[in-house]
Amino acid sequence: MQINRGKSRIAGNLDKFNSAKDYYSTLGASEQASRRDIERLYKRLARKHHPDRGGVEDKMKSLNEAYRVLRDPMTREAYDSQRRRPAKDAAIRTTPAAQEVGIYGQLLSSILCTALGLMLLFLWRFNGLWFLWPLAILAIGVVMFGILMAHSAMTNARASLRASHPARRFRAAQEICFWSIVCAGVYGVYLILTAI
């Protein structure tokens, strides 16, 4: 019987406060403040903001509401638990990330990286700038980055297809074709660099 009274008291107190309001900041109290501290802060603010002393009535109403909720331990506990619980109807809205450029953006970026890397590599090789060997390392790194971006574009394109699409079933064949093309391209660049 005693437990039911406690539950009904808590249920009755839930409709007496708004968990979206910050009653602690209204009174200028911390969440760990004792009941005596809350009472002391309320009395000080009530003297200052009472309408009979030139205060605003709305401010006094918010002080009274905050004090009514925080002075009772059961209501305060219910209020604290409601504040810490995320709102059920509050939807989390996110926007796409800035680096999410899509498949065509990844493909374009991979083409540009590969072209830039090859230009740097050919510049280093054919202009006789052997002392700039770090430029060759940078060029190779940029080409490798372009290849990885092309692979990512291929993977994302495959993932964007519906589950029953035949292209999703031949992943191994796609990987073999992709890396065969990459190896053939690397061998072609090697032949160009060593032939001249």
MODACOR-V514195 format. One record per residue. N is the residue number from 0. RES is the residue in three letters. PSI is psi in degrees with one decimal (999 if undefined). Layout:
# MODACOR-V514195
N/RES/PSI ; N/RES/PSI
This chain:
# MODACOR-V514195
0/MET/-42.8 ; 1/GLN/-37.3 ; 2/ILE/-41.7 ; 3/ASN/-38.1 ; 4/ARG/-40.8 ; 5/GLY/-42.0 ; 6/LYS/-41.7 ; 7/SER/-31.9 ; 8/ARG/-41.8 ; 9/ILE/-43.1 ; 10/ALA/-35.8 ; 11/GLY/-30.8 ; 12/ASN/-22.4 ; 13/LEU/-32.3 ; 14/ASP/1.3 ; 15/LYS/-6.5 ; 16/PHE/161.9 ; 17/ASN/112.4 ; 18/SER/-11.8 ; 19/ALA/-21.2 ; 20/LYS/148.2 ; 21/ASP/91.3 ; 22/TYR/-28.4 ; 23/TYR/-44.8 ; 24/SER/-27.7 ; 25/THR/-41.1 ; 26/LEU/-9.8 ; 27/GLY/29.8 ; 28/ALA/156.4 ; 29/SER/165.1 ; 30/GLU/-17.5 ; 31/GLN/5.7 ; 32/ALA/143.0 ; 33/SER/169.2 ; 34/ARG/-37.7 ; 35/ARG/-40.3 ; 36/ASP/-40.0 ; 37/ILE/-42.2 ; 38/GLU/-42.1 ; 39/ARG/-44.5 ; 40/LEU/-40.2 ; 41/TYR/-46.3 ; 42/LYS/-40.4 ; 43/ARG/-44.6 ; 44/LEU/-32.7 ; 45/ALA/-39.9 ; 46/ARG/-37.0 ; 47/LYS/-38.6 ; 48/HIS/8.4 ; 49/HIS/138.3 ; 50/PRO/-28.3 ; 51/ASP/-19.8 ; 52/ARG/17.5 ; 53/GLY/8.8 ; 54/GLY/174.6 ; 55/VAL/136.1 ; 56/GLU/-37.7 ; 57/ASP/-38.2 ; 58/LYS/-40.7 ; 59/MET/-37.8 ; 60/LYS/-41.2 ; 61/SER/-34.9 ; 62/LEU/-44.3 ; 63/ASN/-41.4 ; 64/GLU/-44.3 ; 65/ALA/-42.7 ; 66/TYR/-40.9 ; 67/ARG/-38.6 ; 68/VAL/-42.4 ; 69/LEU/-17.6 ; 70/ARG/-29.4 ; 71/ASP/121.7 ; 72/PRO/-38.1 ; 73/MET/-44.9 ; 74/THR/-39.9 ; 75/ARG/-42.1 ; 76/GLU/-42.9 ; 77/ALA/-40.6 ; 78/TYR/-45.6 ; 79/ASP/-41.2 ; 80/SER/-34.4 ; 81/GLN/-36.2 ; 82/ARG/-37.1 ; 83/ARG/-21.3 ; 84/ARG/132.3 ; 85/PRO/147.3 ; 86/ALA/136.5 ; 87/LYS/-36.2 ; 88/ASP/2.0 ; 89/ALA/109.0 ; 90/ALA/140.0 ; 91/ILE/119.3 ; 92/ARG/127.2 ; 93/THR/154.1 ; 94/THR/154.5 ; 95/PRO/148.0 ; 96/ALA/152.0 ; 97/ALA/-31.8 ; 98/GLN/-1.6 ; 99/GLU/86.5 ; 100/VAL/-5.7 ; 101/GLY/177.3 ; 102/ILE/-44.2 ; 103/TYR/-35.6 ; 104/GLY/-40.5 ; 105/GLN/-41.3 ; 106/LEU/-44.1 ; 107/LEU/-42.5 ; 108/SER/-39.5 ; 109/SER/-38.9 ; 110/ILE/-44.0 ; 111/LEU/-41.8 ; 112/CYS/-45.0 ; 113/THR/-43.6 ; 114/ALA/-43.5 ; 115/LEU/-43.9 ; 116/GLY/-41.5 ; 117/LEU/-38.9 ; 118/MET/-43.6 ; 119/LEU/-40.1 ; 120/LEU/-44.0 ; 121/PHE/-35.4 ; 122/LEU/-45.0 ; 123/TRP/-42.3 ; 124/ARG/-46.0 ; 125/PHE/-8.6 ; 126/ASN/5.5 ; 127/GLY/30.8 ; 128/LEU/58.1 ; 129/TRP/-26.8 ; 130/PHE/-12.2 ; 131/LEU/43.3 ; 132/TRP/-26.0 ; 133/PRO/-25.8 ; 134/LEU/-36.6 ; 135/ALA/-39.9 ; 136/ILE/-42.1 ; 137/LEU/-43.3 ; 138/ALA/-43.5 ; 139/ILE/-40.5 ; 140/GLY/-40.9 ; 141/VAL/-39.7 ; 142/VAL/-43.4 ; 143/MET/-38.8 ; 144/PHE/-40.9 ; 145/GLY/-38.9 ; 146/ILE/-42.8 ; 147/LEU/-36.2 ; 148/MET/-36.9 ; 149/ALA/-39.9 ; 150/HIS/-40.5 ; 151/SER/-40.4 ; 152/ALA/-40.3 ; 153/MET/-43.1 ; 154/THR/-43.5 ; 155/ASN/-36.0 ; 156/ALA/-41.4 ; 157/ARG/-39.3 ; 158/ALA/-24.5 ; 159/SER/-11.9 ; 160/LEU/155.8 ; 161/ARG/158.8 ; 162/ALA/-29.9 ; 163/SER/0.7 ; 164/HIS/137.1 ; 165/PRO/-27.2 ; 166/ALA/-23.9 ; 167/ARG/-21.1 ; 168/ARG/-21.3 ; 169/PHE/50.5 ; 170/ARG/-43.8 ; 171/ALA/-41.8 ; 172/ALA/-39.4 ; 173/GLN/-42.3 ; 174/GLU/-42.7 ; 175/ILE/-43.5 ; 176/CYS/-44.9 ; 177/PHE/-51.1 ; 178/TRP/-25.9 ; 179/SER/-42.9 ; 180/ILE/-41.2 ; 181/VAL/-45.5 ; 182/CYS/-40.3 ; 183/ALA/-39.8 ; 184/GLY/-42.5 ; 185/VAL/-41.8 ; 186/TYR/-38.9 ; 187/GLY/-42.7 ; 188/VAL/-38.5 ; 189/TYR/-43.7 ; 190/LEU/-40.0 ; 191/ILE/-41.9 ; 192/LEU/-32.3 ; 193/THR/-19.9 ; 194/ALA/-31.7 ; 195/ILE/999
